[in-house]
């Protein structure tokens, strides 16, 4: 069963700005799908179109059999799709617990249950629940951003370069958390510059070039394709 289906989407940030040029993508239940490609390929724009932050000019975006194309971000979140941006993804002047409370605003009935689940999943976040977001390391801020997304009770999480700026060790821990979240039933669509590591935990991947689909397939197949590694992953 197709969970998310994006077909022939054209989108951009201005009337004459065409970033996505008939892009397509699918995510099935229980999958991690990576979106890879060079800078400016339209990877983040694709996630934002799904999340309702960029309105598609044409094409379709269907989630669990219903169109979400052009819906406001809050309505997309209510359908179970949450977006975690690369930057400015937490409230630094608020405590961790206050950030999580904001993340859980859509469903107050489940707030306490989800808060307990988040703290159980991320003990380093739980231990610092009274600390301000500004006191966290880069890796901890990314964990908090994902924790805020989990407070919505999502079916699909959209991650925009979650390991950007992190040390190799912190990036590895974060990607393990991504896999753990998937294992608990949340599908993942993820934009990543760290292509080899992303393919290593993904089920499938799409490679975009100049706003268009260039290649797609099983992640392990792409990971071991010499042409892909040379052209898109920078290996010689």
SULSULWO-V760825 format. One record per backbone hydrogen bond with DSSP energy under -1.0 kcal/mol. NH is the residue of the N-H (numbers start at 1). CO is the residue of the C=O. E is the energy in kcal/mol with one decimal. If there is no record, write none. Layout:
nh:co:e
NH:CO:E
NH:CO:E
This chain:
nh:co:e
3:27:-1.8
4:27:-2.5
5:62:-2.8
6:25:-3.5
7:60:-2.8
9:23:-2.6
10:58:-1.9
11:20:-1.2
17:14:-1.4
19:11:-1.5
20:11:-2.8
21:211:-3.1
23:9:-2.3
25:6:-2.2
27:4:-2.2
31:28:-1.6
33:188:-2.7
34:204:-2.0
35:190:-2.9
36:206:-3.2
41:38:-1.5
46:42:-2.0
47:43:-1.5
48:44:-2.5
49:45:-2.1
50:46:-1.8
51:47:-2.3
53:48:-2.3
54:48:-1.4
57:10:-3.1
58:10:-1.2
60:7:-2.5
62:5:-2.8
63:66:-3.1
64:3:-3.0
66:63:-1.5
68:61:-3.0
71:68:-1.8
76:72:-2.2
77:73:-2.5
78:74:-2.0
79:75:-1.1
80:77:-1.6
81:76:-1.7
82:156:-2.4
84:158:-3.3
94:91:-1.5
96:131:-1.9
97:129:-2.1
99:95:-2.4
100:96:-2.3
101:97:-2.0
102:98:-1.9
103:99:-2.1
104:100:-1.5
105:102:-1.6
107:104:-1.0
114:110:-2.7
115:111:-2.6
116:112:-2.2
117:113:-2.0
118:114:-2.5
119:115:-2.4
120:116:-2.0
121:117:-2.1
122:118:-2.6
125:122:-1.0
126:122:-2.1
127:123:-2.5
129:126:-1.4
131:128:-2.1
133:94:-2.7
134:92:-2.2
135:132:-1.7
136:133:-1.6
141:137:-2.4
142:138:-1.9
143:139:-2.1
144:140:-2.5
145:141:-2.4
146:142:-2.1
147:143:-2.4
148:144:-2.7
149:145:-1.7
150:146:-2.2
151:147:-1.3
152:149:-1.5
153:150:-1.6
155:80:-2.7
156:80:-2.4
157:187:-2.7
158:82:-3.4
159:189:-2.5
160:84:-2.3
161:191:-2.1
164:161:-1.5
166:163:-2.1
171:167:-2.9
172:168:-2.2
173:169:-2.1
174:170:-2.3
175:171:-2.4
176:172:-1.8
177:173:-1.7
178:174:-2.1
179:175:-2.1
180:176:-2.1
181:177:-2.5
182:178:-2.2
183:179:-2.4
184:180:-1.0
185:182:-2.2
186:181:-1.6
187:155:-2.2
188:31:-2.9
189:157:-2.4
190:33:-2.8
191:159:-2.9
192:35:-1.3
195:193:-2.3
198:194:-2.3
199:195:-2.8
200:196:-1.6
201:198:-1.0
203:32:-3.0
204:32:-1.5
205:217:-2.2
206:34:-2.6
207:215:-3.2
208:36:-3.0
209:212:-2.4
211:41:-1.5
212:209:-1.3
214:207:-3.2
215:207:-1.4
217:205:-1.8
219:203:-2.1
222:218:-2.1
223:219:-2.7
224:220:-1.4
225:222:-1.2
229:225:-2.5
230:226:-2.1
231:227:-2.9
232:228:-2.4
233:228:-1.3
235:229:-2.7
